[in-house]
Amino acid sequence: MASRRDPDADLLEDDAPEGRNPYASSTRWRHQESGAFAKHARQRQQQGGGGHPMAREADSHSRVSDLADFLNTSRITPDAGSSSRPTTPRFKPIMAGAAEARQAVNGEQHANGVPESRIFDGKDIACGPLLNYRRMEGTQWIGSVLVVTRGGGASQPFTPTLSLRQARAPGRHDAPSTEAQGICLYSDSRSTFWRFNVSVEMEHSETKWEYSLPGLRFHSKTKPQVNNFFVPAVNESMRIMFHSCNGFSVGTDEEAWSGPALWNDVIRRHKEVPFHVMIGGGDQIYNDGIRVTGPLQEWTGIANPKKRREYAFPETLRADCDDYYLNNYIRWYGTEPFASANGQIPQLNIWDDHDIIDGFGSYVNEFMKCDVFRGIGGLAHKYYMLFQHHLPPPPTTYSSDSTPTGLAGNGQGSDPAQLINTYVHPAMTESNYIVGSQAGPYVAEHSHNIYTKLGARMCFLGIDARTERTRHQVNYPETYDQIFGRLRDELTSAANSGTPFRHLILLLGVPIAYPRLTWLENIFASPVLGPIKFMNRRMGLGGSFFNSFDGSVDLLDDLDDHYTARTHKKERNHLIQRLQQICAEFSVRITILGGDVHLAALGRFYSNPKLNIPTENDYRYITNVVSSAIVNKPPPAAVANLLSRRNKIHHLNHDTDETLLKMFDKDPGDSTKTAAHNQVTMPSRNFAMITENSPNNTRGSNNNGNTAHTHDAPSWPLAAPPPILDAESSRPPGSSAGGASTRSNFGGGGGGGNGNSNGSANGTFPGKKDGHYALHAGEVNAGTKHKAASEAQHGRGCDGSLDVCIRVEINQRDREGHTEGYGLTIPALDYHGPRPASIAPPASAWSGSHGGSSVGGQH
């Protein structure tokens, strides 16, 4: 087994606190140290031991990363002729000072007065706290907090605690605090992951809770040492913030995009009206740098795809890649202002490809099964479980050096060599997870789908659409059966208890109601490109047009990722029809959240207008809120305009149509970035807010549990109901203030629409047969003029509908991340008619046959 580098060597990306190290590399992001430092290390070595290696004492003034090469040249290793593998290190540990941890973790100065000798006592926080929402049990709100501390191993010197108490209004006595003992999920010589279980009783009004971590040391000056979060009233649903694509692609000029600026707007809105849950739709972190500046740089540079496929993933490379994923998580989750948000707004996440590497799962089968992809898939899953789910990882991950013990097809198994001086908590089973029955085809672990309540009248289902993914499937048919079986059980139980759910929030990694690009897929997959691909492999012809992995056209993996791709058509249609069955059976409105595409949009499935079904009674009406990206740069406006041109009305079947809603009545601020015809796709960074118009609300006030807020609840009037519109008056005049670009014939509807759900495609809107335009009153005037886009009226109705507001960045150079809102309202469903016929899987199931290995023959 390869020796593990010094715990501090790569754990943190750092800058010297008191001036730049003269021996550091000239390039900040370079992984190797400079030649000057190598010469300096040799001199120190000779001075210290007469030419013999000896360990150096702790140095609080040098950079942690400067120790990387010196460590490998100064440890006393076994004789070369020794054939036995040592079970414990045979060198004197190099103790590095903690002063430089500040920049590496959060870019902050190290707190004064911390003795260097305490650096490995397990009390220094490298990352966190990170707050997660898990589930409700009766009237108990259940979550967890994660912190990562520096150093560790098979045993820990102490167990930290979390202190929790209810925050009281000024002048009231402080509430008593409770303590939660830390649970060690994972620990090795670099770091230790501690989870703290949090459970609070929900009350008749919204409550604010504070938590702290006494005994642990924060080295960040911006991360709050006392964090707070809000829990909704027991008879209210949660206010949701939704985001995706939370990072930058390789090569992006991050300064030109002001970094993760939109998180400043999230925090501002959280302070005004707190979010109860923060749903991450995938790509919560971008790990693509592993192939550019990380340990896979050499592998990526291999020109021959066959040699890349046959490249081994030995223990040394596995350890280097493990370091990369750990370090990148610590760096990103400690980056402000995202770092402040993830300790105060409870997270609920599902992963996507960039959480692993770009396009993972959507390359050809032979390449996806290569050693390198098997290895990084397991490592990404390890840290996804730890950082995003607060769950212990599998004991070990794939390496071509070992043959792990364990059952074939039931996970990766266990490699004893990786467990030396390492602790891994036994697997945890929690009711909020629906764990797939089979391991994935390329990530040899089981999918973790999520079911949980989001308060009184809303529930959540998150489908893990990456663990089981191939070019020909998103999930196994058996996994869908598990998911829908659990969903039926939960909805039946709620209905029988007299508290049925009115809304189901479904999270998918990518949009499912989205324009088709089949014509582009056909071009990229055409045999005509064969000779060009061959010349690319031999001579590099075509450059970046082809990806560096399997040699396919670079955009093809992105297209294959989409549910609307031709390879996923059967699976997609089957999924939508099963969702429609759920809507009809339980009279629950489903709203789908999707990201990935770096655009904002609003797709809808709905009954063919010829059926004359009011939207309030239409179980086929399912919206797809597309919000992406909160951090990554958007595509060029020309791409968004092209997608707008491709926004046809499609027919899922004889009774169901689908298309995007025209809801972008203007570009954000005073900009003119998109074409006048494009009212359906917005190429700007964004995030979404979703709030129930609670039946407990009253006109002129906001019940929704806000009595605990420190600010006064505003008293605003609700807008008047919209007038009955004819076919012509449902189109607004297309004017706006501020000189910003406007849209003619904007399809959202006429002025005065308030989002109350009392319209229908053929009732309130006679003659309307075009799904590009408003189908019900909640879509009238969709955009910046809608009440859901108004800070004063968002979520203040009382009809049980959902207000959706997509907050779009106004100016990419604005580091405060100010946004403009585009809104619409989704009506609750009132359906008590016959149930649609049961939907059987297609005769030729999309997965080929049972199990992940069966996909091997499909390309």
C-alpha positions, 0 to 999 in steps of 0.5 A, a space after each residue: 500500500 502506498 504511503 499516505 502523504 502528510 495530513 496537512 500537505 494537500 488537505 488545504 490550499 493555502 497562502 502564507 499568512 505573513 508574506 509569500 514563501 520564497 520557495 513556493 511555485 510561481 503558479 498558485 494552482 500548480 501542484 508541484 513545488 518549485 525547484 528552489 524549494 527542492 534545493 532548500 529541502 536538500 540543504 536542510 536535510 544535510 544540515 540536520 543529519 550529516 547527509 542522513 534523513 531526519 524529520 524536521 520539527 514543526 514550523 509555524 511560519 512555512 506553508 503547509 503545502 511546502 511540506 509535500 515534497 520535503 515529507 517524502 524525502 525526509 521520512 525514514 522508510 524500510 530497507 529496499 530489500 524488505 519484503 514484508 509490508 509494515 502495518 504501522 508507519 516507521 518514520 517520525 511524523 512531521 508535525 506542521 503548524 496550523 497557522 497556514 490552515 486559515 487560507 487553505 480552508 476558508 481563506 481566513 487568518 488563523 486565530 491568535 493564541 492557539 498553541 502549535 502543539 494542539 494542532 493534532 488534538 482533533 479540535 480544529 475545524 477544517 470544514 463546516 458546520 454543514 446543516 442537513 434536513 432529513 425527515 419529520 417523525 410525527 411533530 419532530 423535525 430531524 436534521 443533522 450537522 456535519 463538521 470535518 476536523 483536522 487529523 484522525 485515525 483508527 481512534 479519536 482522542 475525544 468526542 465533540 458535542 453540539 449545543 442546541 437551544 431555541 432562540 428567544 425574542 429580545 427581552 425573553 429568558 433564554 431557553 435551556 440548551 440540549 447537547 448532542 454527542 458527535 458520531 464519527 462517520 469516518 476518520 483517517 490520518 488527514 481528517 475526521 468527519 463528525 455527525 451530530 443528530 438534531 431533533 426539535 419539536 415543531 410548534 404552532 408557530 415558526 421557531 428559530 434554533 441556534 447551535 454551537 460546537 463548544 470545544 472545537 476551534 474555528 479558524 475562519 473569521 467569516 463562518 459564524 461560530 453560532 449558527 441558526 436555522 428555522 423550523 416551520 409551524 407544525 401546520 405549515 409547509 416549508 419554504 423552499 430554495 432550489 439551486 443547481 450547478 453550484 460551481 465553475 467549469 474548468 477554464 471559466 474566468 471566475 473573476 469575470 463572473 464575480 465568483 459565487 455572487 448569487 449566494 449573497 442574494 440567497 442569504 439576503 432573502 433568507 434574512 428577510 423571510 427564512 427558507 426552511 430547506 435548500 434543495 440541491 439539484 446536482 453539481 453541488 460541487 465541480 470536481 472536473 479539475 481532477 483531470 486538468 490540474 489534478 492527479 488525472 492530468 497525465 491520464 487525460 493527456 493520453 491521445 489514444 483512447 484505447 490506452 486511456 481505457 487500459 490505464 491502471 488505477 493503482 493504490 498510489 493513484 487512488 490515494 492521490 485522487 482521494 486527496 483531490 476529492 477531499 481537498 476540493 470539497 473542503 475548499 468549495 464548502 468553505 468558500 464564501 458566501 456559500 459557506 455561510 449559507 450551508 450552515 444556516 439553511 438545511 440542505 437536501 441534495 441529489 448528485 449529478 455528473 460534475 459531483 464526480 466528473 463531467 459526463 460520468 455515466 454517459 460515455 460509451 460502456 467500454 470506456 465507463 468500465 475502465 479502471 480509472 472511471 471505476 476508481 473515481 466513481 467510488 471516490 466521488 461517491 465516498 465524499 458525496 455520502 460524507 459531505 452531502 448526506 452525512 452518511 458513512 461511506 463504504 469501507 473502501 473504494 476501487 483500486 486495480 491493485 487489490 481484489 476486495 472481499 465482498 459479494 459480487 454485484 453488491 458493492 465494492 467490498 473491502 480492501 484491508 490495506 485501505 483500512 490501516 489507521 482508518 475508522 469507518 462507521 458501520 452503514 446507517 439505515 434511515 427511513 428517508 432513503 429508498 436504497 436501490 436493490 442493485 449496485 450501479 454499473 459504474 459506481 459499484 454502490 447502491 443508489 440513494 433516493 430520498 423521500 421525506 415530508 416538507 411540512 404539513 401539506 407537502 412531500 419530497 421525492 428525490 431520484 438518484 439519477 446518476 448512480 445507475 446511469 448509462 447511455 441507455 438508462 437513467 435508473 433500473 426498472 426495479 428502482 422505479 418499482 421501489 420508489 413508486 411502491 414507497 410513494 404510494 404507501 406514504 400518500 395512502 398513509 397520509 390520506 388515511 390519517 386525514 392529512 393528505 398531501 396537496 403537493 409533491 416536489 420531485 427532484 430530477 438531476 436534469 430537466 424532463 420537459 425540455 426542447 428536443 435536440 434530436 437533430 443535433 444528436 443525429 449529427 454528432 452520432 453520424 457515421 460521417 464524422 467517423 473519419 474526422 474522429 479517426 484523424 482526431 485520435 491520430 493527429 488531433 484534428 478537431 481539437 476540443 470538438 472531441 472530448 478527452 475521454 472516449 473520443 466522442 463529440 464533446 457535447 454528445 455526453 451532455 445531450 445523452 444526459 437529457 431525459 429528452 435524448 432519444 436513448 431515454 425516450 421510453 424511460 422518460 415517457 414511462 416515468 411521466 405516465 406513472 407520475 400522472 397515475 399518482 396525481 390521479 390516484 391521490 389528487 396531489 399536484 406534482 412539481 418537478 425540479 431540474 437543473 443541469 442546463 445553465 438556463 432558467 425555464 418552465 416546462 409543463 405537461 398538460 392535457 390536450 386542450 381538445 379534452 376541455 379539462 380545467 387545469 385545477 382538475 387536470 392530473 396531467 398538468 405537471 410543471 418542470 421548474 428549470 433553475 440552473 446555474 447558481 454559480 456556473 456561467 450560462 451558455 451564450 445567448 445564441 444557444 438560448 435563442 436556438 432552444 427557443 426556436 426548438 420549443 415546439 408543442 410535443 405530444 407525450 401521447 394522445 392525451 398529453 401535450 408538453 412545451 415551455 411557458 413563455 414567462 420571460 417578459 423582459 431581460 433582467 435589469 436593463 439588459 438586452 441579452 436575448 432575442 425578442 422572440 425568446 420568451 422561454 429560456 433565460 441564459 443568466 445565473 439563477 435560483 428558485 424560491 417555492 412557497 405554498 399559499 397556505 390555507 392558514 393565511 388570511 388576507 392582510 397578514 401572513 400566518 405561515 408561522 412568522 410570529 418568531 421573526 424579528 422583523 414585523 410581518 407586513 400587512 399587504 393586500 392581496 391582488 384582486 382576482 383576474 378578469 375573464 379574458 378572451 383570446 386577444 386580451 390574454 396577451 399583454 401590450 409588452 411594455 415595461 419601465 426602465 428602458 429594458 427590453 420587452 417582449 411583444 405578444 408575450 404569452 403569459 397573459 394580460 395585466 392584472 393576473 395575480 396567480 389565483 388558480 381559478 382559470 382553465 384552458 377552455 373556461 376562463 381562457 376561451 379559444 386558447 389552444 396553444 400551450 405556449 400561452 397561459 393555461 390557467 390564471 396562475 400563468 396569467 402575466 407570468 414573469 416580472 409582473 406576477 404576484 409570485 415575483 413580488 416580495 410583498 405578495 409571494 406566498 401570501 395567498 390562501 388557496 393552497 397553490 404554490 408560488 414559484 419565483 425564479 430569481 435571475 442575476 441582473 449583472 454578472 459583475 455585481 459581487 452582491 448578486 442582485 437578482 430580478 424575479 420571474 413568477 407564476 403560480 401552480 394550482 393545487 389539484 382537485 381530481 376525483 375522477 377515474 384513475 388512468 389505466 396501469 402503465 406496464 414497462 415497455 416490452 423492451 425495457 430501456 435497461 436491456 435486462 435485469 441488472 447493471 451488467 446487462 448494459 455492457 452490450 449496448 453502445 
